[in-house]
Amino acid sequence: MAQSSSSSQELDESAIADALTRMGILGPGERPRCQPLEGGVSSDIWLIDLPGRRLCLKRALQRLKVAQLWEAPVKRNRYEWNWLRVAGRICPDAVPQLIAQDGVEPLFVMGYLDPALFPLWKTQLRDGNADPAVAAEVATRLALIHGATAGDHQIARMFGSDEDFYAIRLEPYLMAAARAHPDLAEPLEQLVQDTASIHLTLVHGDVSPKNILIGRRGPVFLDAECAWYGDPAFDLAFCLNHLLLKCLWTPTAVTRFLASTIGWPMPISERLLGSRARISKRVQPCCCPGCCSPGSTANRRSNTSPRRPTRNGCGRSRGSS
């Protein structure tokens, strides 16, 4: 689907109404009420109120809203839509409801998830509410998506994003760390080469607690702009890394954070990876400015022992609510 290479105009209610009309969402005489949402660094995100429903519009930005100059191809919006679409077929509860994709601007519309019903996992962890069962649910759903898409050449063709993944994941994280720490440059550069050469399955690319909502039916993944057909170890290590970093952010909950990392069920992903050693090699500190700091927060109960959920359907625990 053709999309403009950059966002051609500022979004306002008129531009949003035009896009909704193009996508067949807006009925005759309807006027949306639109409100920009906070927290988007790489995209414009808007809450749209229409009669009887609330939607969320997301448009990729070519220039990210960070202090340093950081630009990224807006076609990542298409990769995100495709990841949500594929993952939704595997585990419908793990993604928002998809409404429509625009063929002109790099944007799409999905269902709006109320924060009162879908709290942000990062906020829960910040407050010390680290439930190993929740972390296990996140891992289980990732493993299911990895396993269901492994070796699928049709899906692989949908995600020809090797260059984009390098530009927005491997370079700013691992290569930036190599430049900042010359004594570690050799293993980090080798890790980049190894990761870039592996094409096993569909990868989300940004499995951070800031991109995961915790609903009654389990975790919901957002922000799959970095989607890539590659190395599943990246997803697992990326999230485990964030859980370990939370030990520094909220030291009072260290025991629960560590329990959340060891309680991950990874039978499918481990079969793809070959061993847990490949995961641990990829657990590297994040060097993205502001990404992990307490001030960068956008927009269950405590349990000190890991609890493995009984999988039901797409990894949902029986009796969970």
C-alpha positions as CSV (number, residue, x, y, z in Angstrom):
1,M,0.0,0.0,0.0
2,A,1.5,3.3,-1.0
3,Q,2.1,5.9,1.7
4,S,3.8,9.2,1.6
5,S,7.5,9.2,2.6
6,S,6.9,11.9,5.2
7,S,4.0,13.4,7.0
8,S,2.8,16.1,4.7
9,Q,0.7,18.2,7.0
10,E,0.1,18.9,10.7
11,L,-2.7,16.9,12.1
12,D,-5.8,18.8,13.3
13,E,-9.5,17.9,13.4
14,S,-9.9,18.8,9.7
15,A,-7.0,16.6,8.5
16,I,-8.1,13.8,10.8
17,A,-11.6,14.0,9.4
18,D,-10.3,13.8,5.9
19,A,-8.3,10.7,6.8
20,L,-11.2,9.1,8.5
21,T,-13.4,9.8,5.5
22,R,-10.8,8.2,3.2
23,M,-10.7,5.1,5.3
24,G,-14.5,4.9,5.4
25,I,-14.8,5.4,9.1
26,L,-16.6,8.7,9.1
27,G,-20.3,8.6,8.2
28,P,-22.2,11.4,6.4
29,G,-22.5,14.5,8.6
30,E,-20.3,13.1,11.4
31,R,-17.7,15.3,12.9
32,P,-15.1,13.7,15.1
33,R,-14.0,15.2,18.4
34,C,-10.2,14.8,18.5
35,Q,-7.7,15.2,21.3
36,P,-3.9,14.6,21.1
37,L,-2.6,12.1,23.5
38,E,0.7,12.5,25.4
39,G,3.6,10.1,25.3
40,G,4.2,9.7,21.6
41,V,7.9,10.2,20.7
42,S,7.9,8.6,17.3
43,S,4.3,9.2,16.3
44,D,1.3,11.6,16.5
45,I,-1.4,9.8,18.6
46,W,-4.9,11.1,18.8
47,L,-8.0,10.1,20.7
48,I,-11.1,10.3,18.4
49,D,-14.6,10.4,19.8
50,L,-17.4,9.4,17.4
51,P,-21.0,8.6,18.3
52,G,-21.0,5.3,20.2
53,R,-17.3,4.6,20.0
54,R,-13.8,5.9,20.8
55,L,-10.8,5.3,18.5
56,C,-7.1,5.9,18.5
57,L,-5.3,7.3,15.4
58,K,-1.5,6.8,15.1
59,R,0.6,8.5,12.5
60,A,4.4,7.9,12.2
61,L,6.7,10.9,12.3
62,Q,9.8,11.1,10.1
63,R,11.6,13.2,12.8
64,L,11.2,11.8,16.3
65,K,10.4,14.1,19.2
66,V,13.6,13.8,21.1
67,A,16.4,16.2,21.9
68,Q,18.9,14.7,19.4
69,L,18.2,14.7,15.7
70,W,16.7,11.2,15.0
71,E,14.9,10.4,11.8
72,A,13.3,7.2,10.8
73,P,11.4,6.0,7.7
74,V,7.6,6.4,8.1
75,K,7.0,3.1,6.4
76,R,7.5,1.6,9.9
77,N,3.8,2.5,10.4
78,R,2.9,-0.2,7.8
79,Y,5.1,-2.7,9.5
80,E,3.4,-2.0,12.8
81,W,0.0,-2.4,11.3
82,N,1.1,-5.7,9.8
83,W,2.6,-7.0,13.1
84,L,-0.7,-6.2,14.9
85,R,-2.7,-7.9,12.2
86,V,-0.6,-11.1,12.2
87,A,-0.3,-11.2,16.0
88,G,-4.1,-10.6,16.3
89,R,-4.7,-13.7,14.3
90,I,-2.6,-15.7,16.6
91,C,-3.8,-14.2,19.9
92,P,-6.7,-11.7,19.5
93,D,-6.5,-10.5,23.1
94,A,-2.9,-9.5,22.7
95,V,-3.5,-6.5,20.4
96,P,-6.0,-3.6,20.1
97,Q,-8.8,-3.9,17.7
98,L,-7.7,-2.8,14.3
99,I,-10.1,-0.5,12.4
100,A,-8.5,0.8,9.2
101,Q,-5.3,1.7,7.5
102,D,-4.8,4.8,5.4
103,G,-3.4,4.5,1.9
104,V,-2.2,8.1,1.6
105,E,-0.6,9.1,5.0
106,P,1.4,6.7,7.2
107,L,-1.3,6.2,9.7
108,F,-3.9,3.8,10.9
109,V,-6.8,3.7,13.3
110,M,-7.4,1.2,16.1
111,G,-9.7,0.8,19.1
112,Y,-9.0,3.0,22.1
113,L,-8.1,1.2,25.3
114,D,-9.2,3.2,28.4
115,P,-6.2,3.5,30.9
116,A,-8.7,2.8,33.7
117,L,-9.2,-0.7,32.3
118,F,-5.8,-1.2,30.7
119,P,-3.2,0.3,33.0
120,L,0.3,0.7,31.6
121,W,2.7,-2.1,32.8
122,K,5.5,0.5,33.2
123,T,3.4,2.4,35.7
124,Q,2.7,-0.7,37.7
125,L,6.4,-1.6,37.8
126,R,7.4,2.0,38.7
127,D,5.1,1.7,41.7
128,G,6.7,-1.6,42.7
129,N,3.8,-3.8,41.6
130,A,5.8,-6.5,39.9
131,D,3.7,-9.6,39.5
132,P,5.7,-12.6,38.1
133,A,2.5,-14.0,36.7
134,V,2.0,-10.9,34.6
135,A,5.6,-11.2,33.3
136,A,5.0,-14.9,32.5
137,E,1.9,-14.0,30.5
138,V,3.9,-11.5,28.5
139,A,6.5,-14.1,27.8
140,T,4.0,-16.8,26.9
141,R,2.2,-14.5,24.3
142,L,5.6,-13.6,22.8
143,A,6.5,-17.2,22.5
144,L,3.2,-18.1,20.9
145,I,3.7,-15.3,18.3
146,H,7.3,-16.4,17.6
147,G,6.3,-20.0,17.3
148,A,3.4,-19.4,15.0
149,T,5.3,-17.3,12.6
150,A,8.6,-19.2,12.5
151,G,9.7,-20.3,9.0
152,D,6.7,-18.6,7.4
153,H,8.1,-17.2,4.1
154,Q,4.9,-15.3,3.3
155,I,5.1,-13.4,6.6
156,A,8.8,-12.8,6.1
157,R,8.1,-11.1,2.8
158,M,5.7,-8.7,4.6
159,F,8.6,-7.5,6.8
160,G,11.5,-6.5,4.6
161,S,12.7,-4.1,7.3
162,D,16.3,-5.2,7.9
163,E,17.7,-1.7,7.2
164,D,15.0,0.0,9.3
165,F,15.6,-2.4,12.2
166,Y,19.3,-1.6,12.1
167,A,18.7,2.1,12.0
168,I,16.2,2.3,14.9
169,R,17.2,-0.7,17.1
170,L,20.7,-2.0,16.6
171,E,22.5,1.2,15.8
172,P,21.1,3.5,18.6
173,Y,21.2,0.7,21.2
174,L,24.2,-1.6,20.6
175,M,26.4,0.4,18.3
176,A,25.9,3.5,20.5
177,A,26.9,1.5,23.5
178,A,30.0,0.2,21.6
179,R,31.0,3.8,20.9
180,A,30.4,4.9,24.5
181,H,32.3,1.9,25.9
182,P,35.3,1.1,23.6
183,D,36.4,-1.7,25.9
184,L,33.2,-3.5,25.0
185,A,33.1,-2.6,21.4
186,E,34.2,-5.9,20.0
187,P,31.6,-8.1,21.6
188,L,28.8,-5.5,21.0
189,E,29.7,-5.2,17.3
190,Q,29.8,-9.0,17.0
191,L,26.4,-9.1,18.7
192,V,25.0,-6.7,16.1
193,Q,26.4,-8.8,13.3
194,D,24.9,-12.0,14.8
195,T,21.5,-10.5,15.4
196,A,21.2,-8.9,12.0
197,S,22.1,-12.2,10.3
198,I,19.3,-14.2,11.9
199,H,15.9,-14.4,10.3
200,L,13.8,-17.0,12.1
201,T,10.4,-15.4,13.0
202,L,8.3,-12.3,13.5
203,V,9.8,-9.9,16.0
204,H,8.0,-7.0,17.8
205,G,11.2,-5.1,18.3
206,D,10.1,-2.9,21.2
207,V,8.8,-5.1,24.0
208,S,9.2,-2.6,26.7
209,P,6.8,-2.2,29.7
210,K,5.9,1.3,28.3
211,N,4.4,-0.5,25.3
212,I,2.4,-3.1,27.2
213,L,-1.1,-2.6,28.7
214,I,-2.4,-5.1,31.4
215,G,-6.0,-5.8,30.7
216,R,-8.5,-8.3,32.3
217,R,-7.7,-10.7,29.5
218,G,-4.0,-10.4,29.7
219,P,-1.2,-8.2,28.3
220,V,-1.8,-6.1,25.2
221,F,1.1,-5.1,23.0
222,L,1.4,-1.7,21.4
223,D,4.0,0.2,19.3
224,A,5.3,-2.4,17.0
225,E,7.0,0.1,14.7
226,C,10.2,-1.8,14.9
227,A,8.6,-5.0,13.7
228,W,11.1,-7.2,11.8
229,Y,11.4,-10.8,10.6
230,G,14.5,-11.8,12.5
231,D,15.9,-13.0,15.8
232,P,13.3,-13.7,18.6
233,A,16.1,-13.4,21.2
234,F,15.9,-9.7,20.7
235,D,12.3,-9.5,22.0
236,L,13.0,-11.6,25.0
237,A,16.3,-9.9,25.9
238,F,14.8,-6.4,25.3
239,C,12.0,-7.0,27.9
240,L,14.2,-8.8,30.4
241,N,16.6,-5.9,30.2
242,H,13.9,-3.5,31.2
243,L,12.9,-5.7,34.1
244,L,16.4,-5.7,35.3
245,L,16.7,-1.9,34.9
246,K,13.6,-1.5,37.1
247,C,15.7,-2.9,40.0
248,L,17.6,0.4,39.9
249,W,14.5,2.5,39.4
250,T,12.5,0.9,42.3
251,P,15.0,-0.8,44.6
252,T,12.3,-1.7,47.1
253,A,10.9,-4.2,44.6
254,V,14.1,-5.9,43.5
255,T,13.0,-9.3,44.7
256,R,9.8,-9.2,42.7
257,F,11.5,-7.8,39.6
258,L,14.1,-10.7,39.7
259,A,11.3,-13.2,40.3
260,S,9.6,-11.8,37.2
261,T,12.7,-12.5,35.1
262,I,13.2,-16.1,36.2
263,G,9.5,-17.0,35.9
264,W,9.4,-16.6,32.1
265,P,8.0,-19.7,30.3
266,M,9.9,-19.8,27.0
267,P,9.3,-23.3,25.5
268,I,8.6,-22.2,22.0
269,S,11.1,-19.3,21.8
270,E,13.8,-21.5,23.4
271,R,13.2,-24.1,20.7
272,L,13.9,-21.4,18.1
273,L,16.8,-19.9,20.0
274,G,18.6,-23.2,20.8
275,S,19.6,-22.1,24.3
276,R,19.1,-19.4,26.9
277,A,22.6,-18.3,26.4
278,R,21.6,-16.5,23.2
279,I,19.0,-14.6,25.1
280,S,21.4,-13.6,27.9
281,K,24.0,-12.3,25.4
282,R,21.5,-9.8,24.2
283,V,20.6,-8.3,27.6
284,Q,22.4,-5.0,27.2
285,P,21.8,-1.7,29.0
286,C,19.7,0.8,26.9
287,C,21.6,3.8,25.6
288,C,18.6,5.6,24.2
289,P,18.4,9.1,25.9
290,G,15.4,9.3,28.3
291,C,14.1,5.9,27.4
292,C,14.6,4.3,30.8
293,S,14.7,7.3,33.1
294,P,11.9,7.8,35.7
295,G,10.9,11.1,34.1
296,S,10.2,9.5,30.7
297,T,7.0,7.8,31.7
298,A,4.3,8.3,29.1
299,N,0.8,8.9,29.1
300,R,-1.3,-6.6,40.8
301,R,-0.6,-7.4,43.4
302,S,2.9,-8.1,44.6
303,N,4.2,-11.6,44.7
304,T,7.7,-12.8,45.6
305,S,7.5,-16.2,44.0
306,P,7.2,-16.9,40.3
307,R,3.9,-18.4,39.2
308,R,3.6,-20.2,35.9
309,P,0.2,-19.6,34.4
310,T,-1.9,-22.4,32.9
311,R,-2.1,-21.6,29.3
312,N,-5.5,-21.4,27.7
313,G,-5.9,-20.4,24.1
314,C,-3.5,-17.6,23.4
315,G,-1.6,-17.9,26.6
316,R,-4.3,-16.6,28.9
317,S,-4.4,-18.1,32.4
318,R,-7.5,-20.0,33.3
319,G,-9.4,-18.0,35.9
320,S,-7.4,-14.8,35.3
321,S,-9.2,-11.5,35.4
